[in-house]
Amino acid sequence: MDKDKIKQGVKLILEGVGEDVSREGLLETPDRIARMYEEIFAGLTADAGEHLAKRFHVDNNEMVIEKDITFYSMCEHHLLPFYGKAHVAYIPDGEVVGISKLARTVEVYARRPQIQERMTGQIADAMMEHLKPKGAIVMIEAEHMCMTMRGIKKPGSKTVTFATRGIFTEQDALCNRFFDLVKN
């Protein structure tokens, strides 16, 4: 990440909106924004495969669900936050991963300039590629600041996306079971 370019860009934006970049309250803002961007866009250099690499053998191949994973991301169209909950599940094929690794996988894709629809599919695809499960399903519910603080201004509205892979695409009963468990 090029912090100097970010600092220059922030100064230009502040000047562009009519601010005095030499004002006391703004003197350190470009540096603060550069450090913040390093954190919130850390997913650009992260690899979900690292988190999903260590797996454990199991005899039971029942659905594994991790729900209500809080995430924060940045809309690539407006560079405003969208945030919410991700719910992920998979049907193991003899191996499982530590449950924190599912949340880490969500973070990898959330910490990028992103759109929710793509992020949902990326998480499902990463689970399929690295866990080799029988199937995976991801549902994301998020509020988008680009819809709540500007434009149509509809706070509280949520966008819901989901992606199914493997046997979740073939078995409606599995999907329905997932949705029922996520609701409760």
Helices and strands as residue ranges (DSSP letters): H 3-16, G 24-26, H 29-40, G 42-45, H 48-52, E 55-57, E 64-75, E 81-91, E 95-97, H 99-110, E 113-114, H 116-131, E 135-144, H 145-148, E 159-166, H 167-170, H 172-183
